[in-house]
Amino acid sequence: MQKSCLECGEKIVGRVDKKFCSDYCRNAHHNNLNKDRKNLVRNVNNQLRKNYRILEEFNPNEKTTISKNKLLARGFNFEYITSIYTTKTGKVYYFVYDQGYLPLENGIYALVKRN
């Protein structure tokens, strides 16, 4: 019984349990299966990376303050964070990996780095 490649339909030569005619077809098949999920993950990771670079750029000395407008002007997206830390006094810090921010009053944010 002749088997055909799951990706391109070509005749498969070789082992009995082989599903693809080449590494190219095997990779293309699996990439096509995971394309939708990968786009979502790729977009979220890109935004997290961008947020991290912005926080790191504005916070070189591990502690500073900045206005919300400056963060937004650089493309910071407040919807993408990796963790939240609440202190005993009830202050809520939002982190992108080890770079974080604390909303203060009048659109000012305290930037911190977690060690």
Summary of the structure (lengths in Angstrom):
residues: 115
radius of gyration: 23.6
end to end distance: 62.1
largest distance: 74.0
contacts: 273
relative contact order: 0.13
helix: 36%
strand: 23%
